[in-house]
Amino acid sequence: MTESFEYNQNHDMANPRVTLATTASILALISVALLLSVYFAIIVGGIALVLAFLSRGKDGKFLPQAKRAFVFGSIGVIGGYFLMIQAFVTVYTDPEARAMVNQYSQAISGESFDDMLNEIKQSLGVDFGDINNLSQ
């Protein structure tokens, strides 16, 4: 009985495509693990997507590691943006969350979140709607 190892020919670790795809896969899994720290998940997931795309061969095919990196990197980036948007919506729509952000902002910077938004509104002419009714 002879064994054939031809199935693993294009997965040579000396091949830079394999190294890029493996690195992309590892970074994509890290981005999913860091999903609750929103910004890191977006940054690391984006790097994983770029590396996975760069690992594509001349024939345009992707290695299995690169396909895995596309899936998990996309989850990290999309999930990170979703959580960031959800946080902004919560701050602008939930009065309890708004009061908590005002309290933390006052403790950290000495100025409430609403005061900062009013300052931006006055200096840039940007309208955020009636922001004072949300915190009451």
C-alpha positions as CSV (number, residue, x, y, z in Angstrom):
1,M,0.0,0.0,0.0
2,T,1.4,3.3,-1.0
3,E,0.4,6.6,0.6
4,S,0.0,9.7,-1.4
5,F,0.8,13.1,0.1
6,E,-0.3,15.1,-2.9
7,Y,-3.3,16.6,-1.1
8,N,-0.9,18.8,0.9
9,Q,1.4,20.0,-1.9
10,N,0.1,23.6,-2.0
11,H,0.2,24.0,1.8
12,D,4.0,24.3,2.0
13,M,4.8,26.5,5.0
14,A,7.7,28.0,3.0
15,N,5.2,29.4,0.6
16,P,4.4,33.0,1.5
17,R,0.8,32.6,0.5
18,V,0.3,30.0,3.2
19,T,2.0,32.1,5.8
20,L,-0.2,35.1,4.9
21,A,-3.3,33.0,5.0
22,T,-2.4,31.4,8.3
23,T,-1.6,34.8,9.9
24,A,-4.9,36.1,8.6
25,S,-6.8,33.2,10.1
26,I,-5.1,33.7,13.5
27,L,-5.8,37.4,13.4
28,A,-9.5,36.8,12.4
29,L,-10.0,34.5,15.3
30,I,-8.4,37.1,17.6
31,S,-10.8,39.7,16.3
32,V,-13.8,37.5,17.2
33,A,-12.3,37.0,20.7
34,L,-11.9,40.8,21.1
35,L,-15.4,41.5,19.8
36,L,-16.4,43.2,23.1
37,S,-13.5,45.6,22.8
38,V,-15.1,47.1,19.7
39,Y,-12.2,49.1,18.2
40,F,-9.7,46.3,18.5
41,A,-12.0,43.8,16.8
42,I,-12.6,46.2,13.9
43,I,-8.8,46.9,13.5
44,V,-7.6,43.3,13.8
45,G,-10.5,42.0,11.7
46,G,-9.7,44.5,9.0
47,I,-6.0,43.5,9.0
48,A,-7.1,39.8,8.8
49,L,-9.3,40.6,5.8
50,V,-6.5,42.4,4.0
51,L,-4.0,39.6,4.6
52,A,-6.5,37.0,3.5
53,F,-7.1,38.9,0.3
54,L,-3.3,39.3,-0.3
55,S,-2.8,35.5,0.1
56,R,-4.7,34.8,-3.0
57,G,-2.8,33.0,-5.7
58,K,-2.2,33.7,-9.3
59,D,-5.2,31.6,-10.2
60,G,-7.4,33.6,-8.0
61,K,-8.1,30.8,-5.5
62,F,-8.0,31.1,-1.8
63,L,-6.5,28.7,0.6
64,P,-8.8,27.2,3.3
65,Q,-7.1,29.4,6.0
66,A,-7.9,32.5,3.9
67,K,-11.5,31.5,3.6
68,R,-11.7,31.0,7.3
69,A,-10.1,34.4,7.8
70,F,-12.7,36.0,5.5
71,V,-15.5,34.5,7.6
72,F,-14.1,35.3,11.1
73,G,-12.6,38.6,10.1
74,S,-16.0,39.7,8.7
75,I,-17.7,38.7,11.9
76,G,-15.2,40.7,13.9
77,V,-15.5,43.8,11.7
78,I,-19.3,43.7,11.3
79,G,-19.9,42.7,14.9
80,G,-17.6,45.6,16.1
81,Y,-19.4,48.2,14.0
82,F,-22.8,46.8,15.2
83,L,-21.8,47.1,18.8
84,M,-20.4,50.6,18.3
85,I,-23.6,51.8,16.6
86,Q,-25.7,50.1,19.2
87,A,-23.8,52.0,21.9
88,F,-24.4,55.3,20.2
89,V,-28.1,54.6,19.8
90,T,-28.4,53.6,23.4
91,V,-26.7,56.8,24.6
92,Y,-29.0,58.9,22.5
93,T,-32.3,57.1,23.2
94,D,-32.1,55.7,26.7
95,P,-32.3,58.4,29.4
96,E,-30.8,56.2,32.1
97,A,-27.8,55.4,29.9
98,R,-27.5,59.1,29.0
99,A,-27.5,60.1,32.7
100,M,-24.8,57.5,33.4
101,V,-22.6,58.8,30.5
102,N,-23.1,62.3,31.8
103,Q,-22.0,61.2,35.3
104,Y,-18.9,59.4,34.0
105,S,-18.0,62.3,31.7
106,Q,-18.4,64.8,34.6
107,A,-16.1,62.6,36.8
108,I,-13.4,62.1,34.2
109,S,-13.2,65.5,32.4
110,G,-15.2,67.8,34.6
111,E,-17.7,68.5,31.9
112,S,-20.9,66.5,31.2
113,F,-21.5,64.8,27.9
114,D,-24.5,67.1,27.2
115,D,-22.3,70.2,27.8
116,M,-19.7,68.8,25.4
117,L,-22.4,68.2,22.7
118,N,-23.7,71.8,23.3
119,E,-20.2,73.2,22.8
120,I,-19.8,71.3,19.5
121,K,-23.2,72.5,18.4
122,Q,-22.3,76.1,19.1
123,S,-18.8,76.0,17.6
124,L,-19.5,73.9,14.5
125,G,-23.2,74.6,14.0
126,V,-24.0,70.9,14.1
127,D,-27.5,70.1,15.3
128,F,-28.0,67.0,17.5
129,G,-31.7,67.6,18.1
130,D,-33.1,68.3,21.5
131,I,-30.4,66.7,23.6
132,N,-31.5,68.1,26.9
133,N,-34.8,66.2,27.0
134,L,-33.0,62.8,26.8
135,S,-31.2,63.2,30.2
136,Q,-34.3,64.2,32.2
